[in-house]
């Protein structure tokens, strides 16, 4: 009675070992600023709960496997207003972007197949793939170059007959990097030349700072058949707990097959779909409001980081994360120390050590991911604690 | 750019090809009684929506990966009141029973491994397993013997070094059969002797008729380490669209590993968990109320079936299904004919051909599954249409 190799081999959440230490700190009366997770503090638009409360919920019935028609229509209309055209059978509703990514892995890969991915990457991509025996092959990117992609030949040499897709989040979690149009064109070229699917996780789309536009891969022509788009209400509408996402593609055979996965798990929670339809029906410029909030927070984080000698990072362009190289040896040790041995006037910060975002052994050891998901005053305070803590930590060692 | 073999090999929903035919019938003005799906018409208890409306939902945050503490506590308390004892780290909340079953497949099997299952079985079990490259090996059971298990030696000879678990729903979907204590003891013996996990899908538990008790596998001693229980609010509380289920086991290593799967998909929808906590907090005897409703419907179905010459089925003991052998050649043809060529005063019925519930080629060809999920008057009417239709169909052929 042995557990499967695939589950035993799965990585535990890299911030997980910090959680009990943070809990202990709180028990000691320390206030912990959580910069370690992408849980925004911004209120979910009221229309979400209003739609749910207005729904006739006498019998909470199964929804359709493909999703509630009202939500699918709202998504199609949202994309249409944004210049992209999807049809009814090109959108399937999923349990968050997470399920969409698992479905994309199952649909494109058999056990042992490979997906290319720029590292550092969102650690849960490990889970979505390893649980279904797909291997992620990292394309290494670096803090020094703002985590932009390496040259085409660097990427192409990672491709073999097992490579089935290239996956990335844009804007990037954990880096906050936005792909340039040139990078997007290069991905398109590689995918066409090597016959790969493109899995574009665009859950942070619209969160682009300094007037930059974060383009959707769906704007590129000639890859309609190979593009799999992943979307979600979690970040764009600050509704992480709704667990509503979508998988979208113009490859109808693919969608017809992914529908079988949808049918197997019957449907996504009905009420949350009703709420999500209201979110997607809001004016497009709601995204600007959210972006402006994060841009101010980004500024606070970046300015403070630049005041610390030895920190390496480019100004993040989108999402609400930054990966920074700190003037220390071991970021995990530093993050633990912040929680179990340090406080500034009874307060400390919790960060995510970046090592867990890399697949290549040894990379990211002196890097952390900072999620700027707190109000400006709190971000200000949290960052000055971090700055102060680094001084103390370095003196100690 | 080929899709994976595993997704191409997945079965489509067996009732799916009937759906467009039913839609056409409705467009012709025909009323269709849906006896083809397990979607109860019973109202979801009001406490579900009341709890959601009372929840502070300013920010719809991620819930915990293991589930909302209030829901886990409510489930533990529910089982305690029912004589079973589970601890906090022995319960994980899932997206319906569906996700629990996928997680159980991943955790117990590597690609190519096998799970034993009595057939006919709930067709979606095919999905939960084939999407993760697990093979179901059927233990054939028959209408003539009320779909009870064959002798131990019949089961044991299906076991080989790839067999990792035995899976069943009890009470049974699609059969309505309840395992006897002797059958449960036999499963226990087999599992111990051949070192298998036991995956007991108990989402229909408490729905047992005629004073029968549907025991939980958790009541048996000596299998604590190998038992994986699956539960859900869908049927017992008539809340299918909530998509709240649970996976429970006293094997802590197993649960620690399944938690990694939970972490990968972050969490289950927050609001629905709040509602589900209210459902599990209701008095245990709410189940009696539900059971009494289904028992009356079962009586109508069974009495009518017994009036039809040539029908073979035992009186179903639980859940809200029955699989009946009809005096016809091809149940799929009959089900199609009911929708596209027959009506009785403008009304017809939709049934599920049972072939899709068997893994063994050729079995169930003249059987249908009837879900008794409509009000008594409607069930009465639907069953007399079926009775009438069988006469007409036989005369025609």
Boltz contact constraints between the chains, C-beta under 6 A:
constraints:
  - contact:
      token1: [A, 1]
      token2: [B, 195]
      max_distance: 6.0
  - contact:
      token1: [A, 1]
      token2: [B, 226]
      max_distance: 6.0
  - contact:
      token1: [A, 3]
      token2: [B, 107]
      max_distance: 6.0
  - contact:
      token1: [A, 3]
      token2: [B, 257]
      max_distance: 6.0
  - contact:
      token1: [A, 4]
      token2: [B, 109]
      max_distance: 6.0
  - contact:
      token1: [A, 4]
      token2: [B, 110]
      max_distance: 6.0
  - contact:
      token1: [A, 5]
      token2: [B, 110]
      max_distance: 6.0
  - contact:
      token1: [A, 6]
      token2: [B, 110]
      max_distance: 6.0
  - contact:
      token1: [A, 7]
      token2: [B, 106]
      max_distance: 6.0
  - contact:
      token1: [A, 7]
      token2: [B, 107]
      max_distance: 6.0
  - contact:
      token1: [A, 7]
      token2: [B, 257]
      max_distance: 6.0
  - contact:
      token1: [A, 10]
      token2: [B, 260]
      max_distance: 6.0
  - contact:
      token1: [A, 12]
      token2: [B, 260]
      max_distance: 6.0
  - contact:
      token1: [A, 13]
      token2: [B, 263]
      max_distance: 6.0
  - contact:
      token1: [A, 39]
      token2: [B, 61]
      max_distance: 6.0
  - contact:
      token1: [A, 39]
      token2: [B, 62]
      max_distance: 6.0
  - contact:
      token1: [A, 43]
      token2: [B, 58]
      max_distance: 6.0
  - contact:
      token1: [A, 43]
      token2: [B, 59]
      max_distance: 6.0
  - contact:
      token1: [A, 44]
      token2: [B, 59]
      max_distance: 6.0
  - contact:
      token1: [A, 44]
      token2: [B, 60]
      max_distance: 6.0
  - contact:
      token1: [A, 49]
      token2: [B, 57]
      max_distance: 6.0
  - contact:
      token1: [A, 57]
      token2: [B, 49]
      max_distance: 6.0
  - contact:
      token1: [A, 58]
      token2: [B, 43]
      max_distance: 6.0
  - contact:
      token1: [A, 59]
      token2: [B, 43]
      max_distance: 6.0
  - contact:
      token1: [A, 59]
      token2: [B, 44]
      max_distance: 6.0
  - contact:
      token1: [A, 60]
      token2: [B, 44]
      max_distance: 6.0
  - contact:
      token1: [A, 60]
      token2: [B, 239]
      max_distance: 6.0
  - contact:
      token1: [A, 60]
      token2: [B, 241]
      max_distance: 6.0
  - contact:
      token1: [A, 60]
      token2: [B, 242]
      max_distance: 6.0
  - contact:
      token1: [A, 61]
      token2: [B, 39]
      max_distance: 6.0
  - contact:
      token1: [A, 61]
      token2: [B, 240]
      max_distance: 6.0
  - contact:
      token1: [A, 61]
      token2: [B, 241]
      max_distance: 6.0
  - contact:
      token1: [A, 62]
      token2: [B, 39]
      max_distance: 6.0
  - contact:
      token1: [A, 62]
      token2: [B, 240]
      max_distance: 6.0
  - contact:
      token1: [A, 62]
      token2: [B, 241]
      max_distance: 6.0
  - contact:
      token1: [A, 63]
      token2: [B, 241]
      max_distance: 6.0
  - contact:
      token1: [A, 95]
      token2: [B, 95]
      max_distance: 6.0
  - contact:
      token1: [A, 98]
      token2: [B, 265]
      max_distance: 6.0
  - contact:
      token1: [A, 98]
      token2: [B, 266]
      max_distance: 6.0
  - contact:
      token1: [A, 106]
      token2: [B, 7]
      max_distance: 6.0
  - contact:
      token1: [A, 106]
      token2: [B, 131]
      max_distance: 6.0
  - contact:
      token1: [A, 107]
      token2: [B, 3]
      max_distance: 6.0
  - contact:
      token1: [A, 107]
      token2: [B, 7]
      max_distance: 6.0
  - contact:
      token1: [A, 109]
      token2: [B, 4]
      max_distance: 6.0
  - contact:
      token1: [A, 110]
      token2: [B, 4]
      max_distance: 6.0
  - contact:
      token1: [A, 110]
      token2: [B, 5]
      max_distance: 6.0
  - contact:
      token1: [A, 110]
      token2: [B, 6]
      max_distance: 6.0
  - contact:
      token1: [A, 111]
      token2: [B, 111]
      max_distance: 6.0
  - contact:
      token1: [A, 111]
      token2: [B, 133]
      max_distance: 6.0
  - contact:
      token1: [A, 124]
      token2: [B, 264]
      max_distance: 6.0
  - contact:
      token1: [A, 127]
      token2: [B, 264]
      max_distance: 6.0
  - contact:
      token1: [A, 131]
      token2: [B, 106]
      max_distance: 6.0
  - contact:
      token1: [A, 131]
      token2: [B, 261]
      max_distance: 6.0
  - contact:
      token1: [A, 132]
      token2: [B, 132]
      max_distance: 6.0
  - contact:
      token1: [A, 133]
      token2: [B, 111]
      max_distance: 6.0
  - contact:
      token1: [A, 195]
      token2: [B, 1]
      max_distance: 6.0
  - contact:
      token1: [A, 226]
      token2: [B, 1]
      max_distance: 6.0
  - contact:
      token1: [A, 239]
      token2: [B, 60]
      max_distance: 6.0
  - contact:
      token1: [A, 240]
      token2: [B, 61]
      max_distance: 6.0
  - contact:
      token1: [A, 240]
      token2: [B, 62]
      max_distance: 6.0
  - contact:
      token1: [A, 241]
      token2: [B, 60]
      max_distance: 6.0
  - contact:
      token1: [A, 241]
      token2: [B, 61]
      max_distance: 6.0
  - contact:
      token1: [A, 241]
      token2: [B, 62]
      max_distance: 6.0
  - contact:
      token1: [A, 241]
      token2: [B, 63]
      max_distance: 6.0
  - contact:
      token1: [A, 241]
      token2: [B, 270]
      max_distance: 6.0
  - contact:
      token1: [A, 242]
      token2: [B, 60]
      max_distance: 6.0
  - contact:
      token1: [A, 243]
      token2: [B, 269]
      max_distance: 6.0
  - contact:
      token1: [A, 257]
      token2: [B, 3]
      max_distance: 6.0
  - contact:
      token1: [A, 257]
      token2: [B, 7]
      max_distance: 6.0
  - contact:
      token1: [A, 260]
      token2: [B, 10]
      max_distance: 6.0
  - contact:
      token1: [A, 260]
      token2: [B, 12]
      max_distance: 6.0
  - contact:
      token1: [A, 261]
      token2: [B, 131]
      max_distance: 6.0
  - contact:
      token1: [A, 263]
      token2: [B, 13]
      max_distance: 6.0
  - contact:
      token1: [A, 264]
      token2: [B, 124]
      max_distance: 6.0
  - contact:
      token1: [A, 264]
      token2: [B, 127]
      max_distance: 6.0
  - contact:
      token1: [A, 265]
      token2: [B, 98]
      max_distance: 6.0
  - contact:
      token1: [A, 266]
      token2: [B, 98]
      max_distance: 6.0
  - contact:
      token1: [A, 269]
      token2: [B, 243]
      max_distance: 6.0
  - contact:
      token1: [A, 269]
      token2: [B, 269]
      max_distance: 6.0
  - contact:
      token1: [A, 269]
      token2: [B, 272]
      max_distance: 6.0
  - contact:
      token1: [A, 270]
      token2: [B, 241]
      max_distance: 6.0
  - contact:
      token1: [A, 272]
      token2: [B, 269]
      max_distance: 6.0
